[in-house]
């Protein structure tokens, strides 16, 4: 006698439950599709840490956008893969743009630090934070992101060293630094 077929996972029902605020449904979706979504993201961005960040962001979007899922336009599972794929592709597109200006931004930030801080101030985080306009802009950053910037530009740590020091994935540290530089550029502008 053949074994009964296992019940198929109902992605649509779980998305509807997410739309109603059921966190357990999101957890079950993650358990069911997380590894596959990670494989898709990893295939596109080719970095494990970045792929993990993308899948994390994808599940946030799945959670917050579950009510907008329209089964008439496709399957729930396909929608989840589409969300992940679009985030990965958007990251790749933004990375290409940022690579072109990253060196220019870093040089500008170095110049701002040199203009705003005295030699004694550049030796400590507190002294750097006391340097006028830069203090206000750095103060607007989340503490971890500010620490990443200061570790990179004051202490001279590499991105890998910062990741190890903070116990954070390398891709996350790189993203924090990139986004923080952009925020500082706007603030100092």
Secondary structure, 3 states (H helix, E strand, C coil): CCCCCCCCCCHHHHHHHHHCCCHHHHHHHHHHHHHHHHHHHHHHHCCHHHHHHHHHHHHHHHHHHHHHCCHHHCCHHHHHHHHHHHHHHHHHHHHHHHHHHHHHHHHHHHHHHHHHCCCCHHHCHHHHHCCCHHHHHHHCCCHHHHHHHHHHHCCCCCHHHHHHHHCCCHHHHHHHHHHHHHHHHHHHC
